[in-house]
Amino acid sequence: NPDKFRIEAIPDRKPTAEVVIPAGMTEEVTAEATVTLGVEAADDRGIKAGSIEGLVFPALTNEGPDEFDESEPEGQSRSIELTLSRIEDDDRVAAGDSRTLPLARGTRRYRIMEYSGTMRQTVSSLLGMEKPPKPGARFQFFAQVKDIGENVGESDVVALRVVTPEELRQGLDAGIGVVRGRLGGLGGPQGRR
């Protein structure tokens, strides 16, 4: 009597990607800044390639609402290779995060392989420009990862906006004011008990 085995095919899920640096959906930077971009990705079989994909939008001129500075390329697409390294299982277990996903049926589970990668580039280099961009220029981008099975995953879109040093200072000062206001509220009657 031959042994019988049941074989269940597990679908190859598409990978996930998330831009974790910068932390917000929009980041203001000066034209001379060096920017760090950080990406985390995960897949059930393994990540084969990663990249930053985006569009460069030059600063508007004062000549009209839709007039761009012609010395900067309008809507230029950029694709920048991103090296992703696998986060080893020991690192996840040490941090208390051993992630598994349930299969469609049954109680069996399989491991998710996690990856991370960072890059540091000047704003000019990131935007593909030889000289610093003018204030008002933007770079809208997302992380794209491809797994071993050729499935593609993409992060949400993030924007870098080039501002003057004064505009950056004003934005930081406004943020500090909000934090001070919230901290000042902690000293109320409940905080004094």
One Martini backbone bead per residue (centre of mass of N, CA, C, O) as a GRO file, in nm:
protein
  193
    1ASN     BB    1   0.088   0.041   0.030
    2PRO     BB    2   0.099   0.351  -0.055
    3ASP     BB    3   0.191   0.653   0.017
    4LYS     BB    4   0.023   0.953   0.118
    5PHE     BB    5   0.037   1.290  -0.011
    6ARG     BB    6  -0.003   1.629   0.066
    7ILE     BB    7  -0.002   1.906  -0.160
    8GLU     BB    8   0.059   2.256  -0.100
    9ALA     BB    9   0.030   2.551  -0.249
   10ILE     BB   10   0.220   2.850  -0.220
   11PRO     BB   11   0.187   3.162  -0.260
   12ASP     BB   12   0.349   3.431  -0.400
   13ARG     BB   13   0.409   3.710  -0.248
   14LYS     BB   14   0.429   4.031  -0.234
   15PRO     BB   15   0.618   4.271  -0.150
   16THR     BB   16   0.730   4.501   0.094
   17ALA     BB   17   0.738   4.868   0.141
   18GLU     BB   18   0.927   5.126   0.338
   19VAL     BB   19   0.963   5.451   0.426
   20VAL     BB   20   1.158   5.559   0.721
   21ILE     BB   21   1.354   5.768   0.563
   22PRO     BB   22   1.166   5.968   0.609
   23ALA     BB   23   0.888   5.977   0.830
   24GLY     BB   24   0.740   6.146   0.638
   25MET     BB   25   0.574   6.265   0.346
   26THR     BB   26   0.740   6.537   0.410
   27GLU     BB   27   1.053   6.702   0.325
   28GLU     BB   28   1.266   6.954   0.426
   29VAL     BB   29   1.529   7.103   0.222
   30THR     BB   30   1.827   7.198   0.128
   31ALA     BB   31   2.035   7.226  -0.147
   32GLU     BB   32   2.304   7.135   0.044
   33ALA     BB   33   2.208   6.876   0.138
   34THR     BB   34   2.220   6.567   0.314
   35VAL     BB   35   2.049   6.266   0.243
   36THR     BB   36   1.850   6.027   0.412
   37LEU     BB   37   1.752   5.698   0.309
   38GLY     BB   38   1.499   5.465   0.429
   39VAL     BB   39   1.443   5.103   0.401
   40GLU     BB   40   1.180   4.861   0.426
   41ALA     BB   41   1.150   4.499   0.380
   42ALA     BB   42   0.931   4.220   0.267
   43ASP     BB   43   0.933   3.849   0.234
   44ASP     BB   44   0.873   3.502   0.165
   45ARG     BB   45   1.152   3.451  -0.035
   46GLY     BB   46   1.292   3.722  -0.138
   47ILE     BB   47   1.509   3.978  -0.222
   48LYS     BB   48   1.658   4.105  -0.530
   49ALA     BB   49   1.555   4.419  -0.547
   50GLY     BB   50   1.629   4.781  -0.523
   51SER     BB   51   1.459   5.112  -0.532
   52ILE     BB   52   1.449   5.449  -0.634
   53GLU     BB   53   1.153   5.618  -0.738
   54GLY     BB   54   1.119   5.923  -0.950
   55LEU     BB   55   1.040   6.279  -0.953
   56VAL     BB   56   1.136   6.586  -1.097
   57PHE     BB   57   1.061   6.922  -0.975
   58PRO     BB   58   1.092   7.224  -1.052
   59ALA     BB   59   1.097   7.537  -1.009
   60LEU     BB   60   0.914   7.804  -1.007
   61THR     BB   61   0.838   8.087  -1.158
   62ASN     BB   62   0.733   8.438  -1.196
   63GLU     BB   63   0.572   8.410  -1.490
   64GLY     BB   64   0.380   8.173  -1.375
   65PRO     BB   65   0.199   7.901  -1.258
   66ASP     BB   66   0.346   7.697  -1.505
   67GLU     BB   67   0.645   7.804  -1.478
   68PHE     BB   68   0.957   7.682  -1.547
   69ASP     BB   69   1.277   7.624  -1.503
   70GLU     BB   70   1.477   7.558  -1.785
   71SER     BB   71   1.749   7.462  -1.629
   72GLU     BB   72   1.543   7.248  -1.533
   73PRO     BB   73   1.409   6.946  -1.531
   74GLU     BB   74   1.094   6.828  -1.626
   75GLY     BB   75   0.987   6.536  -1.494
   76GLN     BB   76   1.226   6.373  -1.413
   77SER     BB   77   1.336   6.059  -1.404
   78ARG     BB   78   1.427   5.830  -1.131
   79SER     BB   79   1.683   5.565  -1.077
   80ILE     BB   80   1.794   5.412  -0.768
   81GLU     BB   81   1.994   5.206  -0.635
   82LEU     BB   82   1.923   4.964  -0.366
   83THR     BB   83   2.068   4.830  -0.089
   84LEU     BB   84   1.974   4.521   0.059
   85SER     BB   85   1.957   4.379   0.384
   86ARG     BB   86   1.937   4.117   0.579
   87ILE     BB   87   1.758   4.037   0.856
   88GLU     BB   88   1.834   3.848   1.094
   89ASP     BB   89   1.686   3.634   1.306
   90ASP     BB   90   1.848   3.711   1.562
   91ASP     BB   91   1.765   4.012   1.558
   92ARG     BB   92   1.459   3.968   1.592
   93VAL     BB   93   1.459   3.797   1.851
   94ALA     BB   94   1.608   4.006   2.026
   95ALA     BB   95   1.358   4.216   1.965
   96GLY     BB   96   1.081   4.037   1.965
   97ASP     BB   97   1.047   3.975   1.621
   98SER     BB   98   0.877   3.694   1.515
   99ARG     BB   99   0.763   3.668   1.201
  100THR     BB  100   0.442   3.539   1.099
  101LEU     BB  101   0.229   3.365   0.868
  102PRO     BB  102  -0.058   3.248   0.777
  103LEU     BB  103  -0.217   3.026   0.619
  104ALA     BB  104  -0.506   2.974   0.464
  105ARG     BB  105  -0.484   2.688   0.602
  106GLY     BB  106  -0.448   2.625   0.907
  107THR     BB  107  -0.151   2.639   1.139
  108ARG     BB  108   0.057   2.700   0.957
  109ARG     BB  109   0.379   2.855   0.902
  110TYR     BB  110   0.573   3.139   0.778
  111ARG     BB  111   0.842   3.319   0.702
  112ILE     BB  112   0.970   3.648   0.715
  113MET     BB  113   1.175   3.842   0.522
  114GLU     BB  114   1.401   4.097   0.620
  115TYR     BB  115   1.482   4.438   0.514
  116SER     BB  116   1.754   4.685   0.471
  117GLY     BB  117   1.814   5.040   0.370
  118THR     BB  118   2.066   5.292   0.291
  119MET     BB  119   2.113   5.642   0.189
  120ARG     BB  120   2.359   5.897   0.086
  121GLN     BB  121   2.279   6.225  -0.049
  122THR     BB  122   2.272   6.476  -0.229
  123VAL     BB  123   2.038   6.664  -0.366
  124SER     BB  124   2.164   6.686  -0.646
  125SER     BB  125   2.213   6.383  -0.689
  126LEU     BB  126   1.922   6.283  -0.643
  127LEU     BB  127   1.814   6.485  -0.886
  128GLY     BB  128   2.038   6.496  -1.122
  129MET     BB  129   2.231   6.745  -1.056
  130GLU     BB  130   2.506   6.957  -1.086
  131LYS     BB  131   2.342   7.167  -0.928
  132PRO     BB  132   2.175   7.325  -0.716
  133PRO     BB  133   1.865   7.362  -0.641
  134LYS     BB  134   1.591   7.541  -0.630
  135PRO     BB  135   1.366   7.673  -0.460
  136GLY     BB  136   1.078   7.443  -0.504
  137ALA     BB  137   1.187   7.191  -0.549
  138ARG     BB  138   1.106   6.840  -0.631
  139PHE     BB  139   1.093   6.497  -0.482
  140GLN     BB  140   0.918   6.219  -0.591
  141PHE     BB  141   0.899   5.905  -0.404
  142PHE     BB  142   0.977   5.546  -0.411
  143ALA     BB  143   0.986   5.222  -0.312
  144GLN     BB  144   1.131   4.935  -0.486
  145VAL     BB  145   1.057   4.581  -0.495
  146LYS     BB  146   1.203   4.257  -0.577
  147ASP     BB  147   1.151   3.933  -0.609
  148ILE     BB  148   1.232   3.617  -0.706
  149GLY     BB  149   0.931   3.604  -0.858
  150GLU     BB  150   0.887   3.916  -0.976
  151ASN     BB  151   0.762   4.067  -0.761
  152VAL     BB  152   0.607   4.387  -0.678
  153GLY     BB  153   0.689   4.650  -0.445
  154GLU     BB  154   0.543   4.948  -0.286
  155SER     BB  155   0.552   5.245  -0.159
  156ASP     BB  156   0.488   5.526  -0.055
  157VAL     BB  157   0.482   5.855  -0.115
  158VAL     BB  158   0.756   6.087  -0.115
  159ALA     BB  159   0.869   6.425  -0.025
  160LEU     BB  160   1.101   6.658  -0.145
  161ARG     BB  161   1.166   6.997  -0.036
  162VAL     BB  162   1.301   7.287  -0.146
  163VAL     BB  163   1.458   7.524   0.071
  164THR     BB  164   1.540   7.767   0.252
  165PRO     BB  165   1.704   7.825   0.537
  166GLU     BB  166   1.477   8.009   0.652
  167GLU     BB  167   1.237   7.815   0.607
  168LEU     BB  168   1.352   7.590   0.782
  169ARG     BB  169   1.367   7.750   1.046
  170GLN     BB  170   1.067   7.822   1.062
  171GLY     BB  171   0.965   7.528   1.074
  172LEU     BB  172   1.121   7.449   1.331
  173ASP     BB  173   1.006   7.670   1.516
  174ALA     BB  174   0.711   7.581   1.490
  175GLY     BB  175   0.756   7.295   1.609
  176ILE     BB  176   0.861   7.392   1.883
  177GLY     BB  177   0.605   7.548   1.964
  178VAL     BB  178   0.419   7.303   1.976
  179VAL     BB  179   0.574   7.147   2.192
  180ARG     BB  180   0.562   7.363   2.412
  181GLY     BB  181   0.254   7.371   2.429
  182ARG     BB  182   0.221   7.075   2.517
  183LEU     BB  183   0.406   7.089   2.768
  184GLY     BB  184   0.251   7.317   2.915
  185GLY     BB  185  -0.009   7.132   2.960
  186LEU     BB  186   0.132   6.939   3.182
  187GLY     BB  187   0.121   7.171   3.427
  188GLY     BB  188  -0.141   7.120   3.525
  189PRO     BB  189  -0.345   6.992   3.761
  190GLN     BB  190  -0.265   6.693   3.691
  191GLY     BB  191   0.060   6.742   3.706
  192ARG     BB  192   0.051   6.828   4.041
  193ARG     BB  193  -0.020   6.555   4.210
   0.00000   0.00000   0.00000
